[in-house]
Amino acid sequence: MIEFKDVGVRRDGRELFAGASFQLHPGHKVGLTGNNGTGKSTLFALLLTRMGRGDTEVTLDRGEVSIPDSWHVAHMAQEVGATTQSAIDYVLSGDEQWYEINASLNDLSSVSDEQIGVLHQQFDEIDGYRTPTKAAQIMAGLGFNTSQHELPVEGFSGGWRMRLNLAKTLMSRADLMLLDEPTNHLDLDAILWLETWINAFMGLVIVISHDQAFLDATVGHILHVEQQKITLYTGNYQQFIRTRHERMAQQQQAFEKQEATKAHLDDFIRRFRAKASKAKQAQSRIKQLERMAELSPMMADNPFSFRFYEPANMSSPLIELTKADIGYSDTPLLYNANVQVTPDTRLGLLGMNGAGKSTLIKALVGELGVLTGTYRVSDTLKLGYFNQHQMDILDAKATPIEMLRRLAGKTSDAMLRSFLGSFDFRGERIDTPSELFSGGERARLTLALIVWQRPNVLVLDEPTNHLDLQMRQALTIALQGFEGAVVLVSHDRELIANVCDELFLVHDGQIEEFDGDISDYGKWLAEKRKQENSSDKSTSKKKSKKESKKFVSRETDNGQVSNKAPDNSSKIKATTPTLSKDAQRKLAAEQRKLTAPIRREIEEIEKALAKIDGQLVTLEEKLADTDLYEEGRKSDLLLLLNEQTALQQQHSDNEEKLLLLMTTLEEMEAGFE
């Protein structure tokens, strides 16, 4: 286990931790939370220092940190160099033990015969033959397709390099895994896959994340850093909020703020609940009111408190796509799209990675013209568009108040500073050039500039990627109070659930209304993955059959071995019947007799695989039970995870046998011809 005893740490003259004491055990999944600047990254750096890893050394002022000497740590770095190494090789290098043994086996020039035997034994002990398959599965889960495996790392964008970094980290044979914002560059289907992976991981995981739904799905403990103290809470993030709320109950200011917000929501609901044009927004506020007890503890000391201004002018529809084909270079990605954005629209876009969500967004905001069909916007349209590109094109040399001044004209400095303060730009940060800002600060500044312009349609493409939990909660409340239209793409399930009244699914080139909520979408994704996995296995088997038949070694007339595919025309001529029908029947019967044992074995293995598939599905359903991750059921969880691992190993072994038998059968049948 890891144990902190009365630990104190200072950095740059500032005390971050004082008297920190807690224990973390193998198998724990721990969420590390706290405001920016409280020392979460320093805690990671301290653990890495104690384990002889990391680039930044952190020393103790006092106290003791105990970590088993035999433990290995994997840490998700925040940067990836522009290397020419292939993506799959980069990911495989995360398994250091496998990578070293494999490198030695591929270069035996300096290895003795005795060492070769030892290397092969070690390779077998770590199940090295399955490691490339594991790497491919991790890459698939994170959204990579097989055609990208051999591409150089330097050929990927920054976001996809971060995915490669995460894949490399997950490949490690670590006892302790430190994940810093692992979901920042993932879409929703990759996040759901990562949740499953973390829950199945047998070691200790500590994760920093601002994604509340992700924390709720993966962690059983919260390590919260606040006011130089580190407190360990049992339970997921929702339970942590409730427990912390109880500890903060005596803070009257928190309750006063909550009561004021409730009064505002009640007033809106009372005035607009019966008004058809506002009915959806009233329902959103009812939902918000129901969740108020969970939001208020974090909001009590929240530095962010902003709202969207009421749009000055609106008509309906504001944006309209009709029978539109949308794509690039005359090649449609989406077909026959029909989307109408009205003042009451609260639309969330769902879809797997690469399905076309961002393409649809670009068409809606007019960045991408339609190939066929029509695109119309209202004369009253005032668009507020947030995406990564908007953040990247901020004037690097300008300060927040300078950029806002360009939009605000003669507005007083006092009003501008007050407005920027609601986004937590205060003091010297208001006069700091944006090139010195973090990703979170740039995202907040971009949102501030959008809010100031009083849009009547907000189109938000992953707005929370760089925002912490408090800013996400402030954004959620502000969007619930926004009186214009919202179109949202986000991997933040809490944001979608609390802001969107309708969901559209982008899939297989089509856009259609999704009948269900965000949790139903998770089930839909799981089912699609299952179908794709079955399809991949079927394709793999067919390919193996074809390849084994296509590349059977044959002797040419001069005795040389050729690996060329046999000429079908000559094959047809060569097998033209010259025997009587009775002789042919006897020959065919003899051939069936010779291949019968192999056919029976293939049939038995296929039955075994079907049985294992069923057992794995049952296990996955059991592992989806959230009660299983309670502290008192740790032994039950370990038993199920061990059973799952054993079944997965059996499945892999049977598949390998099956492919070998199929190849043998094909070769025998080819020899009969």
C-alpha positions as CSV (number, residue, x, y, z in Angstrom):
1,M,0.0,0.0,0.0
2,I,0.9,3.7,-0.2
3,E,1.0,5.5,3.1
4,F,1.4,9.2,3.9
5,K,2.2,10.1,7.5
6,D,2.0,13.7,8.5
7,V,3.4,14.8,5.1
8,G,4.3,18.5,4.5
9,V,5.4,19.9,1.2
10,R,6.4,23.4,0.0
11,R,7.0,24.5,-3.5
12,D,8.2,28.0,-4.6
13,G,8.0,29.1,-1.0
14,R,4.3,28.2,-0.7
15,E,3.0,25.5,1.6
16,L,0.8,23.1,-0.4
17,F,0.3,20.2,2.1
18,A,0.5,20.2,5.9
19,G,0.0,17.2,8.0
20,A,-1.3,15.0,5.2
21,S,-2.0,11.4,6.4
22,F,-3.9,8.6,4.5
23,Q,-3.5,5.1,3.1
24,L,-4.2,3.8,-0.4
25,H,-4.4,0.0,-1.1
26,P,-3.9,-2.2,-4.2
27,G,-7.1,-2.3,-6.3
28,H,-8.3,1.1,-5.1
29,K,-9.6,3.5,-7.8
30,V,-9.0,7.0,-6.4
31,G,-10.1,10.4,-7.8
32,L,-7.7,13.3,-7.0
33,T,-9.7,16.5,-6.8
34,G,-9.3,20.1,-5.7
35,N,-9.2,23.6,-7.1
36,N,-6.5,24.5,-9.6
37,G,-3.2,25.4,-7.9
38,T,-3.9,23.4,-4.7
39,G,-1.2,20.8,-5.5
40,K,-2.7,17.9,-7.4
41,S,0.1,17.7,-9.9
42,T,2.6,18.2,-7.0
43,L,1.2,15.1,-5.3
44,F,1.7,13.1,-8.6
45,A,5.3,14.5,-8.8
46,L,5.9,13.5,-5.2
47,L,4.8,9.9,-5.8
48,L,6.9,9.7,-9.0
49,T,10.0,11.1,-7.1
50,R,9.6,8.5,-4.4
51,M,9.5,5.7,-7.1
52,G,12.5,7.1,-8.9
53,R,10.6,8.4,-11.9
54,G,9.4,11.7,-13.3
55,D,11.0,14.9,-14.5
56,T,10.3,17.1,-11.5
57,E,11.8,16.2,-8.1
58,V,9.7,17.0,-5.1
59,T,11.1,16.7,-1.5
60,L,9.3,16.5,1.8
61,D,9.4,19.3,4.4
62,R,8.4,16.8,7.0
63,G,6.6,13.4,7.4
64,E,7.0,10.1,5.6
65,V,5.8,8.5,2.4
66,S,5.9,4.7,2.1
67,I,5.6,2.8,-1.2
68,P,6.6,-0.8,-1.7
69,D,10.0,-1.1,-3.4
70,S,8.7,-3.8,-5.8
71,W,6.0,-1.6,-7.2
72,H,6.1,-0.2,-10.8
73,V,4.4,3.1,-11.7
74,A,2.9,4.2,-15.0
75,H,2.3,7.9,-15.5
76,M,0.5,9.5,-18.4
77,A,2.7,12.3,-19.6
78,Q,1.1,15.6,-20.9
79,E,3.4,15.9,-23.9
80,V,4.5,13.6,-26.7
81,G,7.5,14.3,-28.8
82,A,7.4,14.3,-32.6
83,T,9.0,10.9,-33.1
84,T,9.1,8.9,-36.3
85,Q,8.4,5.7,-34.3
86,S,5.2,4.0,-35.5
87,A,2.0,4.4,-33.5
88,I,1.8,0.7,-32.6
89,D,5.5,0.5,-31.7
90,Y,5.1,3.6,-29.5
91,V,2.1,2.0,-27.7
92,L,4.0,-1.3,-27.3
93,S,6.9,0.5,-25.7
94,G,4.6,1.1,-22.7
95,D,5.1,-2.5,-21.7
96,E,8.8,-2.1,-20.9
97,Q,9.4,-5.7,-20.0
98,W,7.9,-7.0,-23.2
99,Y,9.6,-4.4,-25.3
100,E,13.1,-5.2,-23.9
101,I,12.7,-9.0,-24.3
102,N,11.2,-8.6,-27.8
103,A,14.1,-6.3,-28.9
104,S,16.6,-8.9,-27.7
105,L,14.8,-11.7,-29.5
106,N,14.8,-9.7,-32.7
107,D,18.6,-9.1,-32.5
108,L,20.3,-12.3,-31.3
109,S,23.8,-11.3,-32.4
110,S,25.0,-10.5,-28.9
111,V,22.9,-13.2,-27.1
112,S,24.3,-16.6,-26.1
113,D,22.4,-19.8,-26.9
114,E,21.7,-20.2,-23.1
115,Q,20.3,-16.6,-22.9
116,I,18.1,-17.3,-25.9
117,G,16.3,-20.0,-24.0
118,V,15.9,-17.8,-21.0
119,L,14.5,-15.0,-23.1
120,H,11.9,-17.3,-24.7
121,Q,11.0,-18.6,-21.3
122,Q,10.5,-15.0,-20.0
123,F,8.6,-14.1,-23.1
124,D,6.2,-17.0,-22.5
125,E,5.8,-16.2,-18.8
126,I,4.6,-12.7,-19.5
127,D,2.3,-14.0,-22.3
128,G,4.3,-12.0,-24.8
129,Y,2.7,-13.5,-27.9
130,R,-0.6,-11.8,-26.9
131,T,0.9,-8.4,-26.1
132,P,0.6,-7.0,-29.7
133,T,-3.1,-8.0,-29.7
134,K,-3.6,-6.2,-26.4
135,A,-2.0,-3.1,-27.8
136,A,-4.3,-3.2,-30.8
137,Q,-7.3,-3.6,-28.6
138,I,-6.3,-0.6,-26.5
139,M,-5.8,1.5,-29.6
140,A,-9.2,0.4,-31.0
141,G,-10.9,1.3,-27.7
142,L,-9.3,4.8,-27.9
143,G,-10.6,5.3,-31.4
144,F,-7.6,4.3,-33.7
145,N,-8.3,2.1,-36.7
146,T,-5.8,-0.5,-37.9
147,S,-4.7,1.6,-40.9
148,Q,-3.2,4.1,-38.4
149,H,-1.0,1.5,-36.6
150,E,2.1,2.0,-38.8
151,L,1.8,5.8,-39.2
152,P,4.6,7.7,-37.5
153,V,3.7,9.4,-34.2
154,E,4.8,12.8,-35.6
155,G,2.0,12.5,-38.2
156,F,-0.8,12.7,-35.6
157,S,-2.3,15.9,-34.3
158,G,-1.7,17.0,-30.7
159,G,-5.0,15.5,-29.4
160,W,-4.4,12.1,-31.1
161,R,-0.8,12.1,-29.7
162,M,-2.3,12.4,-26.3
163,R,-4.5,9.4,-27.0
164,L,-1.3,7.5,-28.0
165,N,0.2,8.6,-24.7
166,L,-2.7,7.2,-22.8
167,A,-2.6,4.0,-24.8
168,K,1.1,3.6,-24.0
169,T,0.4,4.2,-20.3
170,L,-2.4,1.6,-20.3
171,M,0.0,-1.0,-21.8
172,S,2.3,-0.8,-18.7
173,R,2.5,-3.7,-16.3
174,A,2.1,-1.2,-13.5
175,D,1.1,-1.6,-9.8
176,L,0.3,2.1,-9.6
177,M,-1.2,4.1,-12.5
178,L,-1.3,7.9,-12.4
179,L,-3.7,9.4,-14.9
180,D,-3.8,13.2,-15.3
181,E,-6.9,14.3,-17.2
182,P,-7.1,11.2,-19.3
183,T,-10.5,12.1,-20.9
184,N,-9.5,15.6,-22.1
185,H,-8.9,14.5,-25.7
186,L,-11.4,11.6,-25.9
187,D,-14.9,11.5,-27.3
188,L,-17.7,9.8,-25.4
189,D,-17.3,6.3,-26.8
190,A,-13.6,6.3,-26.0
191,I,-14.4,7.5,-22.4
192,L,-16.9,4.7,-21.9
193,W,-14.3,2.2,-23.1
194,L,-11.7,3.7,-20.7
195,E,-14.2,3.4,-17.8
196,T,-14.5,-0.3,-18.4
197,W,-10.7,-0.7,-18.7
198,I,-10.0,1.1,-15.4
199,N,-12.7,-0.9,-13.6
200,A,-11.0,-4.1,-14.7
201,F,-7.5,-3.0,-13.8
202,M,-6.1,-4.9,-10.8
203,G,-3.7,-2.3,-9.5
204,L,-4.0,1.1,-7.8
205,V,-5.3,3.9,-10.0
206,I,-5.1,7.6,-9.1
207,V,-6.8,9.9,-11.6
208,I,-7.1,13.6,-11.9
209,S,-10.3,14.5,-13.8
210,H,-12.8,17.2,-14.2
211,D,-15.4,14.9,-15.7
212,Q,-17.9,14.1,-12.9
213,A,-19.6,11.3,-14.7
214,F,-16.3,9.6,-15.4
215,L,-15.3,9.8,-11.7
216,D,-18.6,8.5,-10.6
217,A,-18.2,5.5,-13.0
218,T,-14.6,4.6,-12.1
219,V,-13.6,5.6,-8.6
220,G,-14.4,4.3,-5.1
221,H,-12.5,6.9,-3.2
222,I,-11.9,10.7,-3.5
223,L,-8.6,12.3,-2.3
224,H,-9.5,16.0,-2.0
225,V,-6.9,18.7,-1.7
226,E,-8.2,21.9,0.0
227,Q,-6.6,24.5,2.3
228,Q,-3.3,22.6,2.6
229,K,-5.1,19.5,3.7
230,I,-5.6,16.2,1.9
231,T,-8.7,14.3,2.9
232,L,-9.6,10.8,1.8
233,Y,-13.3,10.2,1.3
234,T,-14.9,6.8,0.6
235,G,-17.3,6.6,-2.3
236,N,-17.5,8.0,-5.8
237,Y,-17.8,11.7,-6.6
238,Q,-21.5,12.0,-5.9
239,Q,-21.0,10.5,-2.5
240,F,-18.1,12.8,-1.9
241,I,-20.2,15.9,-2.7
242,R,-22.9,14.8,-0.2
243,T,-20.3,14.0,2.5
244,R,-18.5,17.3,2.0
245,H,-21.8,19.1,2.0
246,E,-22.5,17.8,5.5
247,R,-19.1,19.1,6.6
248,M,-19.8,22.5,5.1
249,A,-23.4,22.7,6.5
250,Q,-22.3,25.3,9.1
251,Q,-21.2,27.7,6.4
252,Q,-24.3,30.0,6.3
253,Q,-23.0,31.7,3.2
254,A,-23.3,28.5,1.1
255,F,-26.9,28.1,2.1
256,E,-27.8,31.7,1.5
257,K,-26.4,31.4,-2.0
258,Q,-28.3,28.2,-2.6
259,E,-31.5,29.7,-1.4
260,A,-31.1,32.7,-3.6
261,T,-30.6,30.4,-6.6
262,K,-33.6,28.3,-5.7
263,A,-35.8,31.4,-5.5
264,H,-34.6,32.5,-8.9
265,L,-35.4,29.1,-10.4
266,D,-38.8,28.9,-8.7
267,D,-39.7,32.3,-10.0
268,F,-38.8,31.3,-13.6
269,I,-40.7,28.0,-13.3
270,R,-43.8,29.8,-11.9
271,R,-43.8,32.4,-14.7
272,F,-43.0,30.2,-17.7
273,R,-44.1,26.7,-16.9
274,A,-47.5,27.2,-18.6
275,K,-46.0,29.1,-21.6
276,A,-45.5,26.8,-24.6
277,S,-42.4,28.6,-25.9
278,K,-40.7,28.3,-22.5
279,A,-41.9,24.9,-21.4
280,K,-38.7,23.1,-22.2
281,Q,-36.6,25.7,-20.4
282,A,-38.9,25.5,-17.4
283,Q,-38.4,21.7,-17.3
284,S,-34.6,22.3,-17.4
285,R,-34.9,24.5,-14.3
286,I,-37.0,21.9,-12.5
287,K,-34.2,19.4,-13.2
288,Q,-31.6,21.9,-12.0
289,L,-33.7,22.5,-8.8
290,E,-33.8,18.8,-8.1
291,R,-30.0,18.6,-8.4
292,M,-29.3,21.7,-6.4
293,A,-28.2,19.8,-3.2
294,E,-25.5,18.2,-5.2
295,L,-24.2,21.3,-7.0
296,S,-24.3,23.8,-4.1
297,P,-21.4,22.5,-2.0
298,M,-19.0,23.0,-4.9
299,M,-20.6,26.2,-5.8
300,A,-20.4,27.7,-2.3
301,D,-16.8,28.7,-2.9
302,N,-16.9,28.8,-6.7
303,P,-15.0,31.7,-8.2
304,F,-17.1,31.6,-11.4
305,S,-20.6,33.1,-11.5
306,F,-21.7,34.3,-14.9
307,R,-24.9,34.3,-17.0
308,F,-25.7,34.6,-20.6
309,Y,-27.5,37.9,-21.6
310,E,-31.0,37.7,-23.0
311,P,-30.8,37.7,-26.8
312,A,-31.9,41.1,-28.3
313,N,-33.8,39.7,-31.3
314,M,-34.9,36.3,-32.5
315,S,-37.1,34.7,-35.2
316,S,-37.8,31.1,-36.1
317,P,-36.1,29.1,-37.5
318,L,-32.7,30.6,-36.8
319,I,-30.7,27.9,-38.8
320,E,-32.2,25.3,-41.2
321,L,-30.6,22.4,-43.1
322,T,-32.9,20.7,-45.5
323,K,-32.1,17.4,-47.4
324,A,-28.5,18.3,-47.2
325,D,-25.5,16.1,-48.2
326,I,-22.5,17.3,-46.2
327,G,-18.8,16.4,-46.8
328,Y,-15.5,17.3,-48.2
329,S,-14.2,17.5,-51.8
330,D,-17.5,16.5,-53.3
331,T,-17.5,13.3,-51.1
332,P,-20.5,13.3,-48.7
333,L,-20.0,12.2,-45.1
334,L,-23.6,12.9,-44.1
335,Y,-26.6,12.3,-46.3
336,N,-30.1,13.9,-46.4
337,A,-29.5,16.0,-43.2
338,N,-32.6,17.8,-41.9
339,V,-31.9,19.9,-38.9
340,Q,-33.9,23.0,-37.7
341,V,-32.6,25.3,-34.9
342,T,-35.4,27.4,-33.3
343,P,-35.2,29.7,-30.3
344,D,-36.3,26.7,-28.0
345,T,-33.8,24.2,-29.4
346,R,-31.6,22.5,-26.7
347,L,-29.9,19.9,-28.9
348,G,-27.2,17.4,-28.0
349,L,-25.3,15.6,-30.8
350,L,-24.2,12.0,-30.2
351,G,-22.2,9.7,-32.3
352,M,-19.1,7.5,-32.4
353,N,-15.6,8.9,-33.2
354,G,-15.5,10.0,-36.9
355,A,-19.2,9.7,-37.4
356,G,-19.5,13.3,-38.5
357,K,-20.6,15.4,-35.5
358,S,-18.0,18.1,-36.0
359,T,-18.8,18.0,-39.8
360,L,-22.5,18.7,-39.0
361,I,-21.5,21.5,-36.6
362,K,-19.4,23.2,-39.3
363,A,-22.3,23.0,-41.7
364,L,-24.7,24.5,-39.1
365,V,-22.3,27.5,-38.5
366,G,-21.6,28.0,-42.2
367,E,-18.0,27.0,-42.1
368,L,-18.7,24.1,-44.5
369,G,-21.0,24.4,-47.5
370,V,-23.5,21.7,-48.3
371,L,-22.9,19.6,-51.3
372,T,-26.6,19.3,-52.1
373,G,-29.8,20.5,-50.4
374,T,-30.3,23.9,-48.8
375,Y,-28.8,25.8,-45.9
376,R,-30.6,28.9,-44.6
377,V,-30.1,31.2,-41.7
378,S,-32.3,34.0,-40.3
379,D,-31.5,37.7,-40.7
380,T,-31.7,37.8,-36.9
381,L,-29.1,35.1,-36.3
382,K,-26.3,36.0,-33.9
383,L,-24.0,33.1,-33.5
384,G,-21.9,32.2,-30.5
385,Y,-19.5,29.4,-31.7
386,F,-17.1,27.7,-29.4
387,N,-14.5,25.1,-30.6
388,Q,-10.8,24.4,-30.2
389,H,-10.0,26.6,-33.2
390,Q,-11.6,29.6,-31.6
391,M,-9.3,29.2,-28.6
392,D,-6.3,28.8,-30.8
393,I,-6.9,32.1,-32.7
394,L,-7.1,34.3,-29.7
395,D,-4.7,37.3,-30.0
396,A,-1.7,36.0,-28.3
397,K,-0.2,39.4,-27.5
398,A,-3.5,40.9,-26.2
399,T,-4.8,40.9,-22.6
400,P,-8.4,39.9,-21.7
401,I,-9.4,43.5,-21.1
402,E,-7.9,44.6,-24.5
403,M,-9.8,41.9,-26.4
404,L,-13.0,42.7,-24.6
405,R,-12.5,46.4,-25.2
406,R,-12.5,45.7,-28.9
407,L,-16.0,44.3,-28.6
408,A,-17.4,46.6,-25.9
409,G,-16.7,50.1,-27.4
410,K,-17.2,52.8,-24.8
411,T,-18.2,50.6,-21.9
412,S,-16.4,51.6,-18.7
413,D,-13.4,49.8,-17.4
414,A,-15.1,49.1,-14.1
415,M,-17.9,47.2,-15.9
416,L,-15.4,45.3,-18.1
417,R,-13.4,44.3,-15.1
418,S,-16.5,43.2,-13.2
419,F,-17.6,41.1,-16.2
420,L,-14.2,39.4,-16.5
421,G,-14.1,38.8,-12.8
422,S,-17.2,36.6,-13.1
423,F,-14.9,34.3,-15.3
424,D,-12.2,34.5,-12.5
425,F,-10.0,37.0,-14.4
426,R,-8.9,39.2,-11.6
427,G,-6.0,41.4,-10.6
428,E,-2.9,40.9,-12.8
429,R,-4.6,38.1,-14.9
430,I,-6.8,40.8,-16.6
431,D,-3.7,42.5,-17.9
432,T,-1.7,39.4,-18.8
433,P,-1.2,38.5,-22.5
434,S,-3.2,35.4,-23.5
435,E,-0.1,33.6,-24.8
436,L,0.8,33.1,-21.1
437,F,-2.5,31.5,-20.3
438,S,-3.2,27.8,-19.6
439,G,-5.7,25.9,-21.7
440,G,-8.4,26.4,-19.1
441,E,-7.8,30.1,-19.0
442,R,-8.0,30.4,-22.8
443,A,-11.2,28.4,-22.8
444,R,-12.7,30.7,-20.1
445,L,-11.7,33.8,-22.0
446,T,-13.2,32.5,-25.3
447,L,-16.5,31.8,-23.5
448,A,-16.4,35.3,-21.9
449,L,-16.0,36.9,-25.3
450,I,-18.9,34.9,-26.7
451,V,-21.1,35.8,-23.7
452,W,-20.4,39.5,-24.1
453,Q,-21.7,39.4,-27.7
454,R,-25.2,38.3,-26.7
455,P,-25.7,35.4,-29.2
456,N,-29.1,33.9,-29.8
457,V,-27.7,30.6,-30.9
458,L,-24.8,28.8,-29.0
459,V,-23.0,26.1,-31.0
460,L,-20.5,24.5,-28.6
461,D,-18.1,21.8,-29.8
462,E,-16.4,20.2,-26.7
463,P,-16.5,23.4,-24.6
464,T,-15.4,21.6,-21.3
465,N,-12.1,20.0,-22.5
466,H,-10.0,22.4,-20.5
467,L,-12.4,23.4,-17.8
468,D,-12.3,22.3,-14.2
469,L,-15.3,21.0,-12.2
470,Q,-16.3,24.4,-10.8
471,M,-16.2,26.1,-14.2
472,R,-18.2,23.2,-15.7
473,Q,-20.8,23.6,-13.1
474,A,-21.0,27.4,-13.6
475,L,-21.3,26.8,-17.4
476,T,-24.1,24.2,-16.8
477,I,-26.1,26.7,-14.7
478,A,-25.5,29.5,-17.2
479,L,-26.6,27.4,-20.1
480,Q,-29.8,26.4,-18.2
481,G,-30.6,30.0,-17.9
482,F,-29.8,30.9,-21.5
483,E,-32.9,32.0,-23.4
484,G,-31.6,31.2,-26.9
485,A,-30.9,28.0,-28.8
486,V,-28.1,25.6,-27.8
487,V,-26.5,22.9,-30.0
488,L,-23.9,20.9,-28.1
489,V,-21.3,18.3,-28.8
490,S,-19.6,17.2,-25.5
491,H,-18.1,14.1,-23.8
492,D,-19.3,15.6,-20.5
493,R,-22.5,13.5,-19.8
494,E,-23.5,15.8,-16.9
495,L,-23.5,18.8,-19.2
496,I,-25.6,17.0,-21.8
497,A,-28.1,15.6,-19.3
498,N,-28.6,19.0,-17.6
499,V,-28.7,21.3,-20.7
500,C,-30.1,19.3,-23.6
501,D,-33.8,18.5,-24.1
502,E,-33.4,16.4,-27.2
503,L,-30.6,14.2,-28.6
504,F,-29.7,13.6,-32.3
505,L,-27.6,10.6,-33.3
506,V,-25.0,10.9,-36.1
507,H,-24.3,7.4,-37.4
508,D,-23.6,5.7,-40.7
509,G,-24.0,8.9,-42.6
510,Q,-27.4,9.6,-41.2
511,I,-28.8,12.1,-38.6
512,E,-31.8,11.0,-36.6
513,E,-33.5,11.7,-33.3
514,F,-32.2,9.4,-30.5
515,D,-35.0,7.8,-28.5
516,G,-33.5,7.7,-25.0
517,D,-31.2,9.6,-22.7
518,I,-27.5,9.8,-22.3
519,S,-27.3,6.6,-20.3
520,D,-29.2,4.8,-23.1
521,Y,-26.6,6.1,-25.5
522,G,-23.9,4.3,-23.4
523,K,-25.9,1.0,-23.8
524,W,-26.2,1.7,-27.6
525,L,-22.5,2.2,-27.9
526,A,-21.8,-1.0,-26.0
527,E,-24.1,-3.0,-28.3
528,K,-22.4,-1.4,-31.4
529,R,-19.0,-2.4,-30.1
530,K,-20.1,-5.9,-29.5
531,Q,-21.4,-6.1,-33.1
532,E,-18.2,-4.7,-34.5
533,N,-16.1,-7.1,-32.4
534,S,-18.1,-10.0,-33.8
535,S,-17.7,-8.7,-37.3
536,D,-14.0,-8.2,-36.9
537,K,-13.6,-11.8,-35.6
538,S,-15.6,-13.1,-38.6
539,T,-13.5,-11.0,-41.0
540,S,-10.3,-12.2,-39.4
541,K,-11.3,-15.9,-39.8
542,K,-12.3,-15.4,-43.4
543,K,-9.1,-13.5,-44.1
544,S,-7.0,-16.3,-42.5
545,K,-8.8,-18.8,-44.7
546,K,-8.1,-16.7,-47.9
547,E,-4.5,-16.0,-47.0
548,S,-3.7,-19.6,-46.1
549,K,-5.1,-20.6,-49.5
550,K,-3.6,-17.8,-51.4
551,F,-0.1,-18.2,-50.1
552,V,0.3,-22.0,-50.0
553,S,3.8,-22.8,-51.2
554,R,3.8,-24.7,-54.5
555,E,6.7,-26.2,-56.5
556,T,7.2,-25.0,-60.0
557,D,8.3,-27.1,-62.9
558,N,12.0,-26.3,-62.1
559,G,11.6,-27.4,-58.5
560,Q,11.6,-23.8,-57.1
561,V,9.1,-22.9,-54.4
562,S,6.6,-20.2,-55.4
563,N,4.4,-18.2,-53.1
564,K,2.3,-16.8,-55.9
565,A,-1.5,-17.3,-55.9
566,P,-2.5,-20.2,-58.0
567,D,-3.8,-19.4,-61.4
568,N,-7.5,-20.3,-61.2
569,S,-7.9,-20.9,-64.9
570,S,-5.2,-23.6,-65.0
571,K,-6.6,-25.0,-61.8
572,I,-10.0,-25.4,-63.4
573,K,-8.4,-27.2,-66.3
574,A,-6.3,-29.4,-64.1
575,T,-9.3,-30.6,-62.1
576,T,-11.5,-31.4,-65.1
577,P,-13.0,-34.8,-64.3
578,T,-11.3,-37.7,-66.0
579,L,-12.5,-40.4,-63.6
580,S,-15.9,-42.1,-63.6
581,K,-18.6,-40.8,-61.3
582,D,-18.3,-43.8,-59.0
583,A,-14.5,-43.3,-58.8
584,Q,-15.1,-39.6,-58.0
585,R,-17.5,-40.4,-55.2
586,K,-15.0,-42.9,-53.7
587,L,-12.2,-40.3,-53.9
588,A,-14.4,-37.6,-52.3
589,A,-15.4,-40.0,-49.5
590,E,-11.7,-40.8,-48.9
591,Q,-10.9,-37.1,-48.7
592,R,-13.8,-36.4,-46.3
593,K,-12.5,-39.3,-44.1
594,L,-9.0,-37.8,-44.0
595,T,-10.2,-34.4,-43.0
596,A,-13.0,-35.5,-40.7
597,P,-10.9,-35.3,-37.4
598,I,-9.9,-31.7,-38.2
599,R,-13.5,-30.7,-39.1
600,R,-14.8,-32.2,-35.8
601,E,-12.1,-30.4,-33.8
602,I,-13.0,-27.1,-35.6
603,E,-16.6,-27.6,-34.7
604,E,-15.8,-28.3,-31.1
605,I,-13.7,-25.2,-30.8
606,E,-16.4,-23.0,-32.4
607,K,-18.9,-24.4,-29.8
608,A,-16.4,-23.6,-27.0
609,L,-15.9,-20.1,-28.3
610,A,-19.6,-19.5,-28.4
611,K,-19.9,-20.7,-24.8
612,I,-17.1,-18.5,-23.7
613,D,-18.7,-15.5,-25.5
614,G,-21.9,-16.1,-23.5
615,Q,-20.0,-16.4,-20.2
616,L,-18.1,-13.1,-20.9
617,V,-21.4,-11.3,-21.7
618,T,-22.8,-12.5,-18.4
619,L,-19.7,-11.4,-16.6
620,E,-19.8,-8.0,-18.2
621,E,-23.4,-7.6,-17.0
622,K,-22.3,-8.5,-13.5
623,L,-19.3,-6.1,-13.6
624,A,-21.7,-3.3,-14.6
625,D,-23.4,-3.5,-11.2
626,T,-22.2,-0.4,-9.4
627,D,-22.8,-2.0,-6.0
628,L,-20.0,-4.4,-6.8
629,Y,-17.4,-1.6,-6.3
630,E,-18.3,-0.9,-2.7
631,E,-15.5,-1.5,-0.3
632,G,-17.2,-4.4,1.4
633,R,-17.5,-6.4,-1.9
634,K,-13.9,-6.2,-2.9
635,S,-13.5,-10.0,-2.7
636,D,-16.5,-10.5,-5.0
637,L,-15.1,-8.0,-7.5
638,L,-11.7,-9.7,-7.6
639,L,-13.3,-13.2,-8.1
640,L,-15.2,-11.9,-11.1
641,L,-12.2,-10.1,-12.6
642,N,-10.1,-13.2,-12.2
643,E,-12.8,-15.2,-13.9
644,Q,-13.0,-12.7,-16.7
645,T,-9.2,-12.8,-17.3
646,A,-9.2,-16.6,-17.3
647,L,-12.1,-16.7,-19.9
648,Q,-10.4,-14.1,-22.1
649,Q,-7.2,-16.2,-22.0
650,Q,-9.2,-19.3,-23.0
651,H,-10.9,-17.4,-25.8
652,S,-7.6,-16.2,-27.2
653,D,-6.1,-19.7,-27.0
654,N,-9.1,-21.3,-28.7
655,E,-9.1,-18.7,-31.5
656,E,-5.4,-19.4,-32.2
657,K,-6.1,-23.1,-32.4
658,L,-9.1,-22.5,-34.6
659,L,-7.1,-20.4,-37.1
660,L,-4.3,-23.0,-37.2
661,L,-6.8,-25.8,-37.8
662,M,-8.5,-23.9,-40.6
663,T,-5.2,-23.2,-42.2
664,T,-4.3,-26.9,-42.0
665,L,-7.7,-27.9,-43.5
666,E,-7.3,-25.5,-46.4
667,E,-3.8,-26.9,-47.2
668,M,-5.1,-30.4,-47.2
669,E,-8.0,-29.5,-49.4
670,A,-5.7,-27.7,-51.8
671,G,-3.5,-30.8,-51.9
672,F,-6.4,-32.9,-53.0
673,E,-7.1,-30.7,-56.0
